[in-house]
């Protein structure tokens, strides 16, 4: 170890893995439906996309976790974003690509991606 | 990138209740479910709540599972890790608020009043992975000291923080460093005392098992401050997990160049080696410890000269306790004012205690100095189980004394404990209830010191033996009031004349129990009675004829056939056969068996 910068580089590289263990009281929670229906519809790549993107962007107060079936199996994979003080946002029929956009638009910039929400995709909408 | 971290306690407590098997089973199940790229299993150090082990915590949810068995693992993996449904029945019950909500661990009574500085990484990081320590700002303090501070500035900072030695005596750490730095010599040493010998104490072991790098980093800082380039950790061989993790940590630090030559390109060299002790209590005494490192028989010598002048191999040496070192990196990073803002004026910072004895939450706690004994025992410790009452707490192990129930509101710090006849000690805290006989407790600790006395000086070698003989006489009912007075005089004699700390403090358990429980001693010699019913020679069991229903349960359970009587007739105990095991009293459903 020759310099503080070298130490800092190791710190930054491992930091994201360790902060995961401190986020139990995070501000925003991203819940990915991982019941049988969710897994069958492809929720796991979605979950992993969220985890990786949140870590990559170093979002400290966001916790990504799984949840069970919330009863709208035809819309799986379902992702709920809960921010204290805001209304819960439910995204449906998610894909890893859509997940990246949710992280960028919603979690980073605070703009709900309306076109992915259940309101826009409900049967009979439009 | 793992989406979930499963932390399993790999401390000695949880390891002995099968956490290794749980880790294996976890990895197996995770692989079977195809989650090995998503879920990371980490073996950590101690979480502190040893009574509920084996412990497993799953992040990011922060679900705290207690008393997990290998059979529970498939359910945790398929329900929680795969489908996100927390397995409620295995959660630490205090974290469950209602069916759908759980509260964070930091809000439970066990953790709420704790403040973790020395234990900050225990149960959080993988102690066998240096990267995780670095991610928690590890080695940043060493970097700061080497690149931004002079050795004197480091010493001044430690002095200003008011940090006192956590091994028990409470000598200011900064002054120790100052003395060693002031003595000019070509070779100096910075050593670590990890010879934790008090019965029931495991603070240092837990730090070394859960966060070994913090001690290595602090030793390097101490080396820089006093001008030493070699350190030794003296640890007992009975701590195999701690030794193994230390070895791994030293290797990793060397690989990264955080130990070795020219650290941070500052021109400072420092390396650390481990020396294993054979488990002699006296080797926790600093001069005996250094004699043992030198390869000689572990015996103390006269001080002065103090180690800061003439220590290991005759050169200036700094010797600090594990927990003291664990505080150093945080002090360097956060400053003296931060450290002083915690604890009391004369005892800043926190102290780790190993709670044991008659207490619900056996385990490891770290509280700010000045926390009262009541908070530690009743709130964090969960009180005395089984409907019994708190009688006293023993701090400082065989060198300390007891704190009686009437002083339970004493704020714990170095000076308060000494004022009431005990001492901080390394941090063992043994809780006793009304079934504990204080004479018996004094005898227990004396038996320990008699065994552990190295025999070099007469007051300790012969004095403690004579003390124990008098205590045996008292607990067997043959003591006299003169014996008590003689014993007290002998105590002061041993204290004043012994060569090292072992002998000087050995009479403390007797003196402090005499101070607060002289009536119990007197009951033993005058009335030939043990008030707590613990001394067998003075206890007799009998059956009250009017309460006995003649159910024969006691007679059937008596291991020596001392109880006779026919069905539906009152039974009788033959005291000549009775071995006073108390089984009859336990079994009787009518409260007919009495102990006097």
Interface residues (C-beta under 8 A of the other chain):
Chain A: X1 X2 X3 X4 X7 X10 X11 X13 X14 X15 X16 X17 X18 X20 X21 X22 X23 X24 X25 X26 X31 X32 X33 X34 X35 X36 X39 X44 X47 X48 X50 X51 X52 X55 X63 X64 X65 X66 X67 X68
Chain B: X1 X2 X3 X4 X5 X7 X38 X40 X59 X60 X61 X62 X82 X83 X84 X85 X104 X105 X124 X125 X131 X132 X134 X135 X136 X137 X139 X140 X143 X147 X256 X257 X258 X262 X263 X264 X265
